[in-house]
Amino acid sequence: MFEALGNINWEVIFQLTSVALIMLSGPIVIFVLAFRNGDL
């Protein structure tokens, strides 16, 4: 089990999660703006 953890490429996982968060944050901001009737 610990050998598998050592072989994981953490940099790739971090990059993929950050890209996913960036892609998700766009629609979330738009949804919040629409929910508040476009009022910041």
Backbone as a ProteinNet text record, in pm:
[ID]
protein_1_A
[PRIMARY]
MFEALGNINWEVIFQLTSVALIMLSGPIVIFVLAFRNGDL
[TERTIARY]
83.5	0	87.2	191.9	276.7	361.1	392	464.4	378.6	249.5	159.5	151.6	149.8	146.2	274	386	511.7	520.6	449.8	457.3	359.9	271.8	173.7	245	213.9	271.8	184.5	223.8	139.7	130.3	235.3	232.5	122.8	108.3	3.6	-134	-151.6	-280.6	-312.8	-212.1	-233.4	-271.1	-205.5	-236.7	-378.1	-417.8	-551.6	-659.4	-635.7	-735.7	-745.3	-632.2	-638.3	-709.2	-685.4	-755.6	-905.4	-941.8	-1083	-1147.9	-1078.1	-1133.1	-1151	-1055.2	-1066.4	-1185.2	-1203.2	-1314.6	-1448.2	-1453.8	-1579.1	-1610.6	-1508.2	-1532.3	-1605.7	-1586.8	-1656	-1807.3	-1865.7	-2011.4	-2062.8	-1982.8	-2027.7	-2043.6	-1947.7	-1957.2	-2078.8	-2101.4	-2216.7	-2346.5	-2351.8	-2472.1	-2499	-2393.6	-2411.1	-2459.6	-2404.5	-2447.9	-2595	-2634.9	-2773.8	-2865.8	-2817.7	-2897.9	-2921.4	-2820.4	-2833.3	-2881.3	-2940.8	-2994.3	-2887	-2765.9	-2659.1	-2605.9	-2633	-2588.3	-2469.4	-2351.2	-2233.1	-2241
-120.6	0	126	124.3	243.9	259.7	148.3	159.1	227.9	199	262.8	412.9	449.6	592.7	661.9	592	651.3	668.5	585.8	593.1	693.6	749.3	844.9	974.6	1026.3	1153.3	1266.4	1321	1419.4	1549.3	1584.3	1708.9	1705.5	1590.5	1576.9	1586.4	1521.3	1527.1	1669.7	1742.1	1881.4	1968.8	1949.2	2028	1999.2	1871.2	1835.7	1893.5	1889.2	1942.9	2093.7	2162.4	2307.8	2346.8	2271.8	2299.5	2275.6	2169.8	2141.1	2252	2302.2	2411	2537.4	2566.8	2685.6	2672.5	2552.7	2532.5	2538.4	2493.6	2495.8	2634.8	2715.5	2845.9	2940.8	2926	3013.5	3002.3	2882.5	2867.2	2900.5	2873.8	2906	3056.1	3134.2	3280.6	3329.9	3276.3	3317	3281.5	3162.9	3120.9	3212.1	3247.1	3336.4	3473.6	3524	3654.2	3647.8	3539.8	3527.1	3511.3	3441.7	3420.8	3552.3	3641	3770.6	3878.2	3838.3	3928.8	4019.7	3966.8	4040.7	4154	4153.5	4262.8	4216.2	4276.2	4239.4	4295.9
0	0	0	83.3	89.7	-35.6	-102.7	-229.3	-334.1	-333.7	-430.2	-402.9	-275.2	-241.9	-286.5	-279.8	-321.7	-472.1	-547.2	-692.9	-752.9	-670.4	-722.6	-758.9	-876.6	-919.5	-865.7	-751.4	-683	-762.1	-839.8	-916.1	-1021.8	-1088.7	-1190.6	-1125.9	-1010.8	-941.2	-899.9	-848	-807.5	-925.5	-1039	-1157.7	-1207	-1206.9	-1254	-1162.5	-1030.2	-938.2	-951.1	-970.2	-984.6	-1114.3	-1221.3	-1348	-1330.7	-1259.9	-1236.8	-1154.1	-1052.8	-970.4	-1052.8	-1141.7	-1226.6	-1320.9	-1379.4	-1473	-1400.5	-1274.7	-1199.6	-1145.5	-1118.8	-1055.7	-1150.8	-1281.1	-1376.6	-1367.3	-1389	-1376.6	-1236.7	-1132.6	-996.9	-980.5	-1029.2	-1020.8	-1098.3	-1217.2	-1298.3	-1227	-1165	-1093.2	-974.2	-900.6	-784.8	-831.3	-941.4	-993.7	-1035.1	-1102.8	-1146	-1023.6	-922.1	-801	-726.6	-732.1	-665.6	-763	-874.7	-977.2	-1034.4	-1051.7	-1114.4	-1030.2	-900.3	-814.6	-731.2	-755.7	-679.6	-538.5
[MASK]
++++++++++++++++++++++++++++++++++++++++

